[in-house]
Amino acid sequence: MSATTFDLLRTIVAATVARPADALSETTPVAELRLTSLDVVEIAADVEDAFGVSVPEDALRAAVTLGDIVKVIDKVREGSA
C-alpha cells in the first residue's frame, strides 16, 4: 500500500468529514466516518483532482476501510480496475 496515496487520501477525507487527519488510519472503518452521499461525491471528485483518475463511487461505497480505498485508487492508477 502506497504511503503517499494514503497520506493524500487521508487529507481529502479529513477535510470532507471535518476530522483531524492524524485521527485517520488505513484501518479506519469507512462506516465510522458516516459519509453522506454528498461526501462520497466530494471525495470521488477530490481523488480525481489529486490523482488524475476517476474512481467509481460504487467502489468508494463498497470499501470497508480507508486502506481499501487506497487499494482501489492504486489499481485504477495502474489501469487494472
N, C-alpha and C positions, 0 to 999 in steps of 0.2 A: 504494500500500500504506500503510495507516494505521500510523504510528509507535506510536500508543497501543495498538493491537491487538497489534503485535509486542512491545512492551515488557511487556505483561501476559502474553502467551503465553510469552515468554522466562522470566519469573519462575516461571510454572507449571511449565514443562518443567525448568528448572534445579532446582527443588525436588524434582521427581519423580525425576530421574536423578542427583541429588547432584553437580551441577557448578556452577561459578560462572556466574552469569547473563551476565557480560561475556565469557565464552568462547563464547557462542552468538550467531550472526548469522542474518539472513534466508537466507543461503546454506548454513547448516549442514545437511549431509545427515542426514535422519532415520535412515538406516541406521547412521550413525556413533554414534547415541545408544544403539543396541542395546536398543530398547524391548521389554519383555516384554508379554504380553497384559494383565497387571495394570496395567502402566504406561499402556497405551493407555486402559484403562477409567478410571484415575485422572485422566489428562489430560482425557478427554472430560467427566468429572464436574466437574472444576475449571473447564473452559471454560464449561460450562453455568452454574455458580455465578457466575463472573466476568462473563459476557456476557449471561446470561439467555436463551441459545439452546441448542438441542440440536444438536450436530454429530455426524453419523453416524460411528461408529468405523471403518467401511469407508473413509470419506474421510480419516481420520487415517492409517490404514494405507497408503493409496494415495499419500499425499504423499511427494514426493521430498526437499523441503527444508522448513525451518520457514516460509519465505516462502509455500510452497504451502498450508500450514495456515492462515496468516493470510488468504490469499485465500478459502479455504473459509469461515472464520469471518465475514469481511466479507460474502460472498454470502449466507450464512444470515441474518445480521443485516439485510440488505437485503430478505430474503424471496424471493430468486431462486435458491436452491439446491434 
